[in-house]
């Protein structure tokens, strides 16, 4: 996620990760997102898109 990390704010990413139960892994790794699976990263992006779409409506 580091290459495009500026597309989603750090706070929003962390909030969604907490909601999806992924943030414990990030916290355990000292804030590194490197061990978060591609599937979980995709779920975070999907959730962020849903939130953005709701904001536009």
KACOR-V457580 format. One record per pair of residues at least 6 apart in sequence whose ideal C-beta (glycine too) atoms are under 6 Angstrom apart, sorted by the first residue. I is the first residue (numbers start at 0). GAP is how many residues later the second one is. If there is no record, write none. Layout:
BEGIN
I:GAP
I:GAP
END
This chain:
BEGIN
0:32
0:40
7:40
15:28
15:31
16:6
19:23
21:14
21:18
24:11
25:7
28:6
END
